[in-house]
Amino acid sequence: MQLKMCSVHVTDPASAHEFYTGKLGFETLVAMPEGMLFVVHAPGQDVGLLLEPSDPEIAEPYRAAVYERGLPAIVFGSDDLDADIARLREAGVSVVGDVMTDPSGRSVLIDDEHGNYVQLHESVS
């Protein structure tokens, strides 16, 4: 099976790897610190997340603008948003604002400590 992958630009890939594995509970697929290459995935999922360094000339202005506007860089699904929020707060993750509700479900933003907001979304059942 071929690995599917998406990426998120981070300010420090090695430190982001520690955050995504240590606080969010992702697992390491690839860790090559010498090449600043880190790929993680959520347990049981077949999509890897490349923690990509922000290139100062291209990606960094975009990453910074998205963050400054309070927009999520990536969205992760949640089966139980309230339990995930409690677990993440216990792990020291910054939850930004209140839970938002719309016709698609409920969501909240967290700060990944590496220049991004991540949206957690629980779909309407």
N, C-alpha and C positions, 0 to 999 in steps of 0.2 A: 504494500500500500504506500502510495506517495503522500508525504506530509503536506498538508495544506497550511498556509502561513499568512499572517497579516503582520503589520508592524506598527509600532508607536515610537515616535521620537522622544527620547529622554535626555535629560541634561548630563547624566552619568550612568552609562549602561551597567557597570559593575555594582554600583550602589542600588540601582533600580532592580537588578536581579535579586539582591538581598530583600528588598521591599516586597516584590511580587511573590517570592517563594516564602519568605519568613512571615509576612503579615497577611498577604492575600491567600496563601495556601496553594499557590501554583507549584508545579514540579519542573525541575530542570530537564530540558531535552538536550541542549548544547551549552557548554560553558567553556569558552576559550578566552580567558582574560587577556592573554598576550595580543589577541586580535580584537579585543573589545567586542566579542561576539557572544551574545547570550540569547537563547531561545527557551521560553518557558511554555507550559500549557496547563490548563485546568485539569485536575484528575478526571480521567474517563473521557476526555475530549480529544479529538483528532486534529485540532487546529492549533498550531504553534503561534506564539506571539514573540516576534523579534523585537528586542529592546534596542532600538536603533539609535546610535549617537546622532545628535542634531548637528548637521553640518552648518557652520556659522554663516555661510554665504547663501544657502538655499533653504534648509529646513528650519533653522532657528528662528528667523523672523516669523514664519508661519506658526510654529509651535508657540512662540511667545504671544502672538496676537490672539490665537484661540484661547489660551490660558487667561490673558488679560480680559477677554470678553466673557469669561465664566462659562465657556462652552466645553462639553466633553470631547476629549480626543478619541475616546473609544467607549463602547457600551458593552457591558456584560449582563447576561441574563441571570435572574435570581428566581429560585423556586419559593423562597421565603425571605422576603426583603427585611422584615422586622428582625428575624434571627440573624441574618447577615449583618445588619447594622449593629446589633448588639455584639456580635463576635468581633467585628472590625474595631468598634470602639474599645473593646477589651484589649485588643492588640495594639492600641495606640494610634489607629488610623483616624485622620481628621475627616469627619463627615461635615460637608458644606451645606448649610441651609437646612430646610425642612423637606420632608417627603412630599413630592409633587404627585398629584393624581390627575389623569386625563382619561379619555375613552379607551386608550390602549392598555392602561394599567397604572402602576405606581413606580416612581423612580426617585433616586437621590444621587447626589454627587459626592464623591470622595476625592481627596487630594492625594495623588500618588507620590508626593514629596520629590518628584523629579520633573516638575514642570507641566503636569497634566492633571486635568480633572477626568475622572472615570465615572461614567454613569452606570449605576446598578438599576436594572429594570425588571420588575415582576409583571408579567402579562396578566391580563384579565383571564380568569379561568372559564 
